[in-house]
Amino acid sequence: MFITLLIPWTSIVAMQLIVAGEEFPVSDFEPQYCLATSRRANAHYVYSEEDLLAKYSQQFKVKKIMPAAFAELQGDYLYMLTTPSRQEMEQMIADFGQRQP
């Protein structure tokens, strides 16, 4: 299994400063929650993809089609969204995952 780790440039600079014994820089951006959630192509959800992308258009960052090797375990489509609110993130989780009875 291969794991890809993406580290923002600001984090790399901060790590270098900490190792060098320098003071940690103050962050100049608002902390964000990042949600990575997936859906299956053959499942029937309460909300369509179009409805969700319209509702969360400001939070939506990317949609990826998962490779077949991962799709069986993780879902066919990966969606990534960001929000400063944990409550909104929890609502996104519910909205993206809610299946029709």
NUKEKE-979592 format. One record per residue (C-alpha): residue in three letters; residue number from 1; x, y, z. Coordinates in nm, 2 decimals. Layout:
ALA:NUM:X:Y:Z
...
This chain:
MET:1:0.00:0.00:0.00
PHE:2:0.13:0.35:-0.09
ILE:3:0.03:0.66:0.11
THR:4:0.06:1.00:-0.04
LEU:5:0.11:1.28:0.21
LEU:6:0.05:1.64:0.10
ILE:7:0.20:1.90:0.33
PRO:8:0.13:2.27:0.27
TRP:9:0.44:2.48:0.20
THR:10:0.38:2.69:0.51
SER:11:0.40:2.37:0.72
ILE:12:0.73:2.28:0.58
VAL:13:0.87:2.62:0.65
ALA:14:0.73:2.61:1.00
MET:15:0.90:2.27:1.06
GLN:16:1.23:2.40:0.94
LEU:17:1.21:2.69:1.18
ILE:18:1.12:2.47:1.47
VAL:19:1.41:2.24:1.40
ALA:20:1.64:2.54:1.37
GLY:21:1.52:2.66:1.72
GLU:22:1.35:2.96:1.59
GLU:23:1.01:3.09:1.70
PHE:24:0.70:2.93:1.53
PRO:25:0.54:3.18:1.29
VAL:26:0.19:3.31:1.35
SER:27:-0.06:3.17:1.10
ASP:28:-0.22:3.43:0.87
PHE:29:-0.51:3.21:0.75
GLU:30:-0.83:3.09:0.91
PRO:31:-0.81:2.72:1.02
GLN:32:-1.04:2.50:0.82
TYR:33:-1.19:2.15:0.85
CYS:34:-1.13:1.94:0.54
LEU:35:-1.38:1.67:0.46
ALA:36:-1.29:1.39:0.22
THR:37:-1.60:1.18:0.16
SER:38:-1.70:0.93:-0.10
ARG:39:-2.01:0.79:-0.27
ARG:40:-2.08:0.48:-0.47
ALA:41:-2.20:0.50:-0.83
ASN:42:-2.47:0.22:-0.78
ALA:43:-2.62:0.36:-0.45
HIS:44:-2.93:0.58:-0.43
TYR:45:-2.88:0.89:-0.22
VAL:46:-3.14:1.13:-0.08
TYR:47:-2.95:1.43:-0.23
SER:48:-2.82:1.42:-0.59
GLU:49:-2.47:1.52:-0.66
GLU:50:-2.60:1.83:-0.84
ASP:51:-2.80:1.94:-0.53
LEU:52:-2.50:1.89:-0.30
LEU:53:-2.26:2.08:-0.53
ALA:54:-2.50:2.36:-0.55
LYS:55:-2.56:2.37:-0.18
TYR:56:-2.19:2.35:-0.10
SER:57:-2.05:2.54:-0.40
GLN:58:-1.83:2.77:-0.18
GLN:59:-1.69:2.48:0.02
PHE:60:-1.64:2.23:-0.27
LYS:61:-1.28:2.19:-0.37
VAL:62:-1.25:1.87:-0.59
LYS:63:-1.42:1.56:-0.71
LYS:64:-1.21:1.26:-0.82
ILE:65:-1.31:0.93:-0.98
MET:66:-1.14:0.67:-0.77
PRO:67:-0.92:0.40:-0.93
ALA:68:-1.09:0.06:-0.95
ALA:69:-0.84:-0.08:-0.70
PHE:70:-0.96:0.16:-0.43
ALA:71:-1.33:0.21:-0.54
GLU:72:-1.44:-0.13:-0.40
LEU:73:-1.34:-0.03:-0.04
GLN:74:-1.37:0.35:-0.06
GLY:75:-1.64:0.43:-0.31
ASP:76:-1.64:0.54:-0.67
TYR:77:-1.62:0.91:-0.63
LEU:78:-1.42:1.12:-0.38
TYR:79:-1.53:1.47:-0.28
MET:80:-1.32:1.72:-0.08
LEU:81:-1.48:2.02:0.09
THR:82:-1.35:2.27:0.34
THR:83:-1.53:2.47:0.61
PRO:84:-1.44:2.67:0.92
SER:85:-1.74:2.52:1.10
ARG:86:-1.74:2.18:1.26
GLN:87:-2.12:2.19:1.27
GLU:88:-2.13:2.25:0.89
MET:89:-1.88:1.97:0.83
GLU:90:-2.10:1.73:1.02
GLN:91:-2.40:1.85:0.81
MET:92:-2.20:1.78:0.50
ILE:93:-2.12:1.43:0.62
ALA:94:-2.49:1.36:0.68
ASP:95:-2.60:1.51:0.35
PHE:96:-2.34:1.33:0.13
GLY:97:-2.40:1.00:0.30
GLN:98:-2.77:0.98:0.35
ARG:99:-2.92:0.70:0.14
GLN:100:-3.27:0.65:0.02
PRO:101:-3.46:0.39:0.22
